[in-house]
């Protein structure tokens, strides 16, 4: 299905609105909002179409611009309905024979009006042929409008694109997670190696400390043994000194006695 412009979207929403209300509409009803203070008059006997506008709002000059606008909109709407029918979105049909002449629009009955005949034979034919054809809406048209005027193929393509974007985002996220995991694993590995090195150093220090402790104990024992030996030597010296002192004392006593004896 081709791209739909804003005016055509408005028309399709009207058609779907009638359908949702349980009414089978036609072109005359769909175009009615465009016919403020105007009627479209169709004469099937003469094969002519004209616009009748309330004289209170329009004169012959201003009505020309209205005809130009309506002509453009009528051609757009009919071409839209044809395209939709060709693509299986809706069906156009006549329910019963039409009268010799008929009018539709919002011109108030009894008000004076000015007339402008539609001279373009194509537009006249479109109005005579399509104005009162009923529009039977298919589910595909309902889906088309509900899906923001996208065909099933377009919806599938958009969904595939969205899914692809989601997959890409997931892949990027997973890649990011993987990169972070690798970085963390690398940091942990370096940390483990560092801890292992520290443990080796600490173990080596412990061994050295234990060896130093053992060495200090041995040295202490050696010093204590030497002190003990020196203590024994000192005691022996003290003992010798005591003996010498005692000998000197006895020697002094002996000298005194000898001297005393000489005096006698």
C-alpha positions, 0 to 999 in steps of 0.5 A, a space after each residue: 500500500 502506498 503512503 497516506 497523506 494527512 488528509 487521507 488519514 483523516 478520511 480513513 479515520 472517519 470511515 473506521 469511525 462509522 464502521 466502529 459505530 456499526 454503520 456502513 458509510 458512503 462517500 457522501 457521508 465521508 465528505 459531509 464535514 467539508 460541505 459547511 453551508 453547501 450542497 452537492 447536487 447530482 442530476 443522473 438524467 443530464 449527467 451533471 453535478 453542481 455545488 449550491 452554496 448559501 448566499 449568506 456566506 458565498 458569492 459567485 467569486 468566492 464559490 469558485 475557490 470552494 469548487 477548486 478545493 472540493 474538486 481536489 478533495 473529491 479526486 483524492 478521496 475517490 482515488 484513495 477508495 479505489 486504491 484501497 479496493 484494489 489492494 483488498 482493504 475495502 469493497 465499494 458497492 451500490 445497494 439499490 438504483 439511484 433516483 434521477 437527482 439527489 443532493 447531500 451536504 449542509 445547505 439549510 433547506 429553504 435558504 437562498 443559494 448560488 450555483 456553480 456547475 462542476 465543469 470537469 467531466 472526470 470530477 462529475 463522473 466520479 461524483 455521479 459514480 461514487 457518491 452513494 456507493 457503500 464502503 464495506 470495510 475489511 479487517 485489513 483496513 482496520 488493522 491498517 489504520 490501527 497500525 498507524 497506516 502501515 501495511 502488514 508487510 510494513 509492520 512486519 518489516 518495522 517489527 523485524 527492524 525493531 527486533 534487530 535493534 533490540 538484538 543489536 542492543 542485547 549483543 552490545 550489552 552482552 559484549 559489554 558484560 563480557 568485556 567487564 567480566 574479562 577486565 574483572 577476571 584479569 584484575 582478579 588474576 593480577 590480584 591473585 598473583 600479587 597475593 601469591 607473591 606477597 604470600 611467598 615474600 611473607 613466607 620467606 620473611 617468616 622463615 627468615 624470622 624463625 631462623 633469626 629467632 633460632 639464631 638469637 636463641 643459640 646466641 643467647 644460650 652461648 652468651 648465658 653459658 659464657 656468663 656462667 663460665 665467667 661467674 664460676 671463674 669469678 667465684 674461683 678468683 674470689 675464693 683464691 683472694 679470700 685464701 690469700 687474705 686469710 694467709 696474710 692475716 695469719 702471717 700478720 698475727 705470726 709477725 706480731 707474736 714473734 716480735 712479742 717474743 723478742 721483747 720478752 
